Amino acid sequence: MKTAVLAFSAALFAPGAYSWGLVGHATVGYVAQHYLDGAAKILTSHLLDGVPLANVASWADSFRYTDAGAFSAHLHYIDAHDQVPNKCGVKLERDCPPEGCIVTAIANYWIEVLTGRPVTQTSRILDDKLSKEERANALKFVVHFLGDITQPLHTENLDVGGNTITVTWGGNDAASKTNLHAVWDTKIVETLAGGSTLAAADTLSKSIITDIESGIYKDQKESWTSCGSIKRGTGCPKAWAQDANQFVCTNVLVDGADAVRGQDVSGAYYEKNVPIARQQLAKGGYRLGLWLNAIAKAEQKKC
């Protein structure tokens, strides 16, 4: 999704379309909300006027299509120029352009085009010199990007992150035609959640939280945040991108793009990959909660 294909990408990501979908991002938000400590609850509630994280989790996808938000379009992904399906991997120096990518956006080092100066989103959340709206927007970026980076095709360059891999969902007629990126963004998650609403996301998040607390994710969750702290710059975001990218080779395109191109992926493909999508949503929500706790802790140290 480099400059040469930005126009094409913009056509594919029409206004109103969402990475991970409304349900996916809201699920991440609901899970994160559960793990906020007292300080983070106070900070996020203040900046968002009491609006839950789930309700603002897709804001960045709409904002990118406004004149004010156009600068942020390339911050939703990183294009791994790897060798799918034989070898997957993210290399920051190779895959993240000077203008930034999702790894540097989460690490908070990118250029704000309106001022031409380096800024950090985390710093902007905590910057009392900024307006409340500016700080709230920085928070909403962080909420969104920690969801985006768990979607495997947001970490892959091949076929514009799967956007040019035409597939069908639930049939072989024109109405069923979609692309693999959209399948991962919306079809898999909405089918898993049983709907396309915030209520469906809330229900899904509750089952995920149960699994984090006492189920299949209980013994995994510690490894999800083992990369370190927010002070490590690109350390954690790069590790998270690498984690998501591995699934491009092991699951998303295990036999290459041609193996799924033109196929109905609502059956066996869905059944194989829905556990991965659910796990990635769990990772995003759990990481986001702890990330916001760390930001709020930094806020307290200012006092």
C-alpha positions, 0 to 999 in steps of 0.5 A: 500500500505504498504511494504508487497504490494509494489511489487504488487503496482509497477506492477499496477502502471507501468511506464507512469501511473499517479495518477489523470492522466495527465489530472487531475494533469495538471488541478490542475496545470492550476488552481493553476497557475491562483491563483499565486500572483506576488511573486509566479509567479516569484519564480516558473518561475525562478525555472522551467525556465518559464515552467507552473505548469501544465507541471510539475504536473505529474513529480513525478509519473515518477520520482518515477520509477527512481533509484533516485526517488524510495525513494518517492513512498510511499509519494503519498498516506496515507493508512486509515485503516478505516471501509469502507463503515460504517466509514471513517477516517484518523488517522495520528498515525495509517495510516502514517508509520515512513518512511512517507506518503503524509500528512507528505510529504506535511507537509514537514517532511520526511527523505531524504534517500540519506543523512539520515537527516530530510528535508522539501520540502518547505525549499528545495524550498527556500534553496539557498544552494541547486542547482536550480535543487534540488529546482525545484524538491522540487517544483514539488513534492509540485505541485504533492502531492497537487493534489494527496491528493484530490483523495479519493483513495489516502487516503484509504487502502482498496483493495490497494486503490482500485487497486484490485477492478476489474471493467470495463469501457464502456463494459464487454470485456477484453479490458474494464477491469480496476480497481477502482483506475484507474477509479478515476485516469484517466477514470472519469477525461478524460471523464469529460475533453473530452480528455487526453491532456494538451489542454483538461486539460486547457479547464477543468481548465478554467471552474473550475476557472469560477466556483470558481470565480462566480459559484458553488464553489464561496461560498465553496472555503474559506472553502477549505483553512480554515485549516490554514497556512503552518506553522501548520505542518501536520494540513492542509495536514491531514485535506485535506486527511480527506476531500478526505477520506470522499468521499470513504464512501459517494461516491466511495464505498458507498455500499462497494467494492463488490457492484462495483466489476466486474461492468461497472462503466462508466454509473450511477456510473460515473454520480454520482461521476463526480461532486465529482472528478471535485470538488476535482480537483478544491480544489487541484488547489485552495489550491496549488495556495495559498500554493505556494503564502505562500511559495513565501512570506516566500522567500521574508522575507528572503531578 
